[in-house]
């Protein structure tokens, strides 16, 4: 599952309504929510590798 997510990370997208829900649920105020989420996923991948 993780490998699939990372290999398709460029396909992550959302709608305008999705952007608002993500901002509300994560309590964030960023301009580009998709980029923010992609960066979190990539950071998590790197962090997990460092912990091994």
C-alpha positions, -999 to +999 in steps of 0.1 A: +000+000+000+028+025+009+046+017-023+015+024-044+009+057-026+044+069-032+045+058-068+012+076-075+019+107-053+017+130-084-019+120-089-031+133-055-058+159-060-090+172-044-120+195-051-126+230-037-149+215-011-123+189-003-097+217+003-120+233+028-127+200+046-090+192+048-082+227+062-109+223+088-100+188+098-063+194+100-067+229+114-043+244+089-042+276+070-021+270+039-026+281+004-019+248-014-035+219+006-025+192-018+011+203-018+010+204+020-003+169+022+021+155-003+050+170+017+036+154+049+036+120+031+071+124+018+084+137+052+067+107+069+084+083+044+118+099+051+113+099+089+103+062+089+135+053+070+156+072+095+140+053+124+150+019+110 
